[in-house]
């Protein structure tokens, strides 16, 4: 049984307090994390978008006798949840393209055939979400399987992790990809026994296809972002770190911000592949920590993903002994791109999944740190998925943040063993090991690779089980988080990772009144039930921005 110390009412001292507009929400089971503990409360007072106090209702009703009162009828109240690694454009695009997540190969082919019926004659059939690892033979699909559907339109379908794509022959033809086409550095064109492309392009090879696909317009990107805002708020997300955006997406965000059309907080990471990357860095940060749009970081992907065998490993893949994965940049170029960011006072957030990629990234960050302390930047390793055991302490020595996605472990648990072999899993998805050495974890989902629902992430973090309950004792359960640690990873430490812990992350007096109401208490129900909990209301700056339909 857990026992938590109630949070005594801490009040925002302000001589200009407008008592008439104060709102007091009470009859809640409230939880928040601070620097050293989990605190509980049953009432929250806020005014003009900011928290005045949390504490007991009896105390706060005396402090604010004229406040408007809201009886929450026993619902659970948490600080607004933060996804520290998602892809907003991808989430928004799901509403306008084919979603193949969770499909078998047969079901995927059937869905593709059905989807094509509504396409124009020259329209691309695009989608994402297929995952060959969940299919019986675990083999990559091929263009021939798509060609048999007799769909005339070009087809391009990204793998669930976004690090591989599946094309039909028409798409390959339009992209000019044939037997003579060479795989680019950091990418691979899979080929059959005769040397012909199979239809699968991995990592940097996907850029060959993107040259043929019509690029979305600025207006389309803004629409997709707005679709993503709606989805995120319905799931209890009040802040998202958008992990790698282009110059055009940045312009879309800026247009929306200027029109006050961003209803939650966005912390975008500028992709190093962006057009005008250097000039955008030289232009400096965008916004302040308190703004809805705040940009002061970059995103670089060092390697690919385990599922498509693009993650860069120190030793060969257990299930493909001739392969070690891919580095997406030469090591010297990677360091130069990171240094350009730090020279312009930008935080660097580096995607590293394989142990070789993590090792190289740590080397580069150590090189930068030797020249000048990097502590103030709060650099992050995105995913930090498979780490050589000897490299784990370097996260603490370099003051790094591990930006990790709990649902990846429960989705990857079988595949990771296939790719690495069980003896090399010691430093993989090592949440508790990192936390115990003092490394903060900023939690996220990597949506739309995984579902955007943060309750799924909280569940995975504490159980190390999938949503069907497997394995019953948890996968490598010694690395599970406590629920208090998981909540902090999705709130206060995620806010710290975006330099925003002074304005969001919990409900301390003076911070923004960003909070959510849940239908069940995640601290009293069985941990396996956490993923089923429903978000009933989402509030941003004291304004209700989502309410679950009755």
Secondary structure as GFF3:
##gff-version 3
##sequence-region A 1 550
A	DSSP	three_ten_helix	19	21	.	.	.	ID=ss1
A	DSSP	beta_strand	23	33	.	.	.	ID=ss2
A	DSSP	beta_strand	38	47	.	.	.	ID=ss3
A	DSSP	beta_strand	50	55	.	.	.	ID=ss4
A	DSSP	alpha_helix	57	63	.	.	.	ID=ss5
A	DSSP	beta_strand	68	71	.	.	.	ID=ss6
A	DSSP	beta_strand	76	79	.	.	.	ID=ss7
A	DSSP	beta_strand	81	86	.	.	.	ID=ss8
A	DSSP	alpha_helix	88	93	.	.	.	ID=ss9
A	DSSP	three_ten_helix	94	96	.	.	.	ID=ss10
A	DSSP	beta_strand	98	99	.	.	.	ID=ss11
A	DSSP	alpha_helix	105	116	.	.	.	ID=ss12
A	DSSP	beta_strand	125	130	.	.	.	ID=ss13
A	DSSP	three_ten_helix	132	134	.	.	.	ID=ss14
A	DSSP	alpha_helix	143	147	.	.	.	ID=ss15
A	DSSP	beta_strand	155	159	.	.	.	ID=ss16
A	DSSP	beta_strand	164	167	.	.	.	ID=ss17
A	DSSP	alpha_helix	169	175	.	.	.	ID=ss18
A	DSSP	beta_strand	187	191	.	.	.	ID=ss19
A	DSSP	beta_strand	197	203	.	.	.	ID=ss20
A	DSSP	alpha_helix	206	210	.	.	.	ID=ss21
A	DSSP	alpha_helix	218	234	.	.	.	ID=ss22
A	DSSP	beta_strand	237	245	.	.	.	ID=ss23
A	DSSP	alpha_helix	247	258	.	.	.	ID=ss24
A	DSSP	beta_strand	265	271	.	.	.	ID=ss25
A	DSSP	alpha_helix	277	282	.	.	.	ID=ss26
A	DSSP	beta_strand	297	301	.	.	.	ID=ss27
A	DSSP	alpha_helix	331	343	.	.	.	ID=ss28
A	DSSP	beta_strand	347	352	.	.	.	ID=ss29
A	DSSP	alpha_helix	355	371	.	.	.	ID=ss30
A	DSSP	three_ten_helix	375	377	.	.	.	ID=ss31
A	DSSP	beta_strand	380	383	.	.	.	ID=ss32
A	DSSP	alpha_helix	389	397	.	.	.	ID=ss33
A	DSSP	beta_strand	401	404	.	.	.	ID=ss34
A	DSSP	alpha_helix	406	420	.	.	.	ID=ss35
A	DSSP	three_ten_helix	422	424	.	.	.	ID=ss36
A	DSSP	alpha_helix	431	436	.	.	.	ID=ss37
A	DSSP	beta_strand	441	443	.	.	.	ID=ss38
A	DSSP	alpha_helix	454	463	.	.	.	ID=ss39
A	DSSP	three_ten_helix	477	479	.	.	.	ID=ss40
A	DSSP	alpha_helix	483	489	.	.	.	ID=ss41
A	DSSP	alpha_helix	492	497	.	.	.	ID=ss42
A	DSSP	beta_strand	515	518	.	.	.	ID=ss43
A	DSSP	three_ten_helix	527	532	.	.	.	ID=ss44
A	DSSP	beta_strand	535	540	.	.	.	ID=ss45
A	DSSP	beta_strand	543	547	.	.	.	ID=ss46
###
